[in-house]
């Protein structure tokens, strides 16, 4: 099985930045898709961003476009989420996710389309 480990969460003031990292326990393949979800207290888990193996395709929640950037370093088996201009409404537990499938079968907004999940890292944005 694949294990995912997130890090980089913390407390930051509105307008600040954080970079989240997610390290996979094994080398990735060309079908290894990755992404980020988040879950705020009392709310359902929601899609944030996703990326294919070579980085040629990226997808974002509308409310984070222009502020968040997803990237990956396959040599390090690591996924990143650079979060700039953070807002209090970004406060949530952020989860790393991975899927092994063809790009054309991937419904990245659907929780059931993902195979592996990390334990989450807390991001808190104060006003």
N, C-alpha and C positions, 0 to 999 in steps of 0.2 A: 504494500500500500504506500501511497504518497502522504507524507506529513508536511504541513505548511506551518510556518512559524512567523507571526507578525511582530513587528517592533516599531518604535518611533512615535507612539502616541504620547499624549501629555496634555498639560494645561497651557493655553496660549491666549493672549488678548486678541480681540477682534482686530482684523487687519494684518495679523501676523501670519507666519508660515510654519508648516511642519512637513517633514518627509517621512512617509511610512515605508517600511520595507517588509518583504515577505520572502523567506528563504524556503525553497523546496528541498526535500530530503534526498532527491535523486536527480540525475540529469534529465533534461526535458527533451522532447522529440518535436518534429515538425507539426504534429497535431496537438501539441500541448498548449491549450488556450488558458488565459488567466485573467482575473479581474478582481474588483473590489465591490463589496456591498457594505451597507451600514444599517444600524438599527438604533433608533432613539428610544428612550423610555416610553412605554405605552404604545409604540408604533410598530408596524410590520417591517421586516427587513426589506430594504430597497436597493436596487441596482445603482451603482455609482459610476463605474468605468470598466472597460474591458479592452483587451489587446490580443492580437493573434501572435503566432510564434516569432515572426520576423519584424513585427512592429508596423507592418504596412497598413493595418486596419486598426483604428481605435474608435471607441464609442463612449459617450458620456451622458450622464443625467443632465438634462437641460440646465438645471440650476447651478451646475458646477462648471459648465463650459466657459473657457477663458480664464478660469481660476485654478483648476486642477489639471495636472498632466500625468498620464499613466505611461510608464516605460518599463523595459525589462533588460536585464543583462543575462543572456543565456549561458555565458561562460561561467557565471557565478550562481546560476540557478535562482536568480533573484528578481522579484517584481517590485516596482516602486510606485508610489503615489505622491507626487509633489503637490502640496496644497498651499496656495497663496491666497491672500485677501480673505482670510477665514472670517466667517460670520457665526454668531451664536447658534443659528439654526443648523450649522454643520456638526454640532455636538452629537456624538453617537459613539457606539462601539463599531469599529471598522473591522470587517472580516475579509481576509484573502480567500479567493476561491480558484479552483483549477478544473479544467475539463479536458478530456482526451477524445477528440472527435474532429470530423471534417468541418471546415468553416461553414459550408452551406447547410449543415444540419444543426447549427449552433443558434439557439435562442437565448441570448445572453441575459435577457431580462427575466427569464424563467428560472426559478430556483432549482427546478428538477433537471435543468440542462447542465448542472454542475456536479462533478463527481467527488471533489475533495474540498474541505473547508479548514481554515485555521481556527484558533481559539478566540481570536479577536484582540484588538487593542483599543483602549479608551482614548477618545479625543474630546477635550472639553474646551470650548471657546467662550471666554468671558467678555462681557460688554463694558 
